[in-house]
Amino acid sequence: MRALLGALLRGRRTEALSAAAQITAVEGGCQELLLAVLPAVQREIGRLWLAGEIDVAEEHLGSRIVEEILTREATTGEPVD
């Protein structure tokens, strides 16, 4: 989860997609990614924004990449790499 969060906060799309694929393939599958990891990551991004530790652009970028991960999972049902 840390690798995914870090990539999202830095706006590194390719790294975030790779981290999500790793979670799906190794750490617990699609359910783990969708039901545990992504909600936790989104909460942390929101917390950081609320605390003023990241700006709104960083929050939006991270959320947009999460949307892409969700879309890929929904449309392909396969890992997001």
C-alpha positions in Angstrom: 0.0 0.0 0.0 2.9 2.4 0.7 4.3 2.1 -2.8 0.9 2.8 -4.3 0.3 5.8 -2.0 3.7 7.2 -2.7 3.3 6.9 -6.4 -0.1 8.5 -6.3 1.1 11.4 -4.2 4.0 12.0 -6.7 1.7 11.7 -9.7 3.6 8.7 -11.0 0.9 7.0 -13.0 3.0 4.1 -14.3 4.4 3.3 -10.8 0.9 3.5 -9.3 -0.5 1.1 -11.9 2.4 -1.3 -11.3 1.9 -1.1 -7.5 -1.8 -1.9 -7.9 -1.0 -4.8 -10.2 1.4 -6.1 -7.6 -1.2 -6.0 -5.0 -3.7 -7.8 -7.2 -1.2 -10.5 -8.3 0.6 -11.2 -5.0 -0.9 -9.6 -1.9 -4.5 -10.7 -1.9 -6.1 -10.3 -5.3 -8.6 -7.9 -6.8 -10.8 -8.0 -3.7 -7.9 -6.8 -1.5 -7.2 -4.0 -3.9 -10.8 -2.9 -4.3 -12.1 -3.4 -0.8 -9.2 -2.6 1.4 -6.2 -0.9 -0.3 -7.9 1.7 -2.5 -10.3 2.9 0.2 -7.5 3.2 2.7 -5.3 5.1 0.1 -8.2 7.5 -0.7 -8.8 8.1 3.0 -5.1 8.9 3.5 -5.1 11.3 0.5 -8.1 13.0 1.9 -6.6 13.3 5.3 -3.4 14.8 3.9 -5.4 17.3 1.9 -7.5 18.3 4.9 -4.4 18.7 7.0 -2.8 20.9 4.4 0.0 18.5 3.7 -0.8 18.2 0.0 -2.6 20.7 -2.2 -5.8 20.2 -4.1 -3.9 19.5 -7.4 -2.1 16.6 -5.8 -5.3 15.3 -4.3 -7.1 15.4 -7.7 -4.2 13.8 -9.5 -4.0 10.9 -7.0 -7.8 10.4 -7.2 -7.7 10.5 -11.0 -5.1 7.7 -11.1 -7.2 5.7 -8.6 -10.2 6.2 -11.0 -8.1 4.7 -13.8 -7.2 1.7 -11.7 -10.9 1.1 -10.9 -11.8 1.5 -14.5 -9.2 -1.0 -15.7 -10.3 -3.5 -13.0 -14.0 -3.0 -14.0 -13.5 -3.3 -17.7 -10.9 -6.0 -17.9 -11.2 -7.9 -14.7 -7.5 -8.4 -14.9 -4.5 -6.9 -13.1 -3.9 -3.3 -13.9 -0.3 -3.4 -15.1 
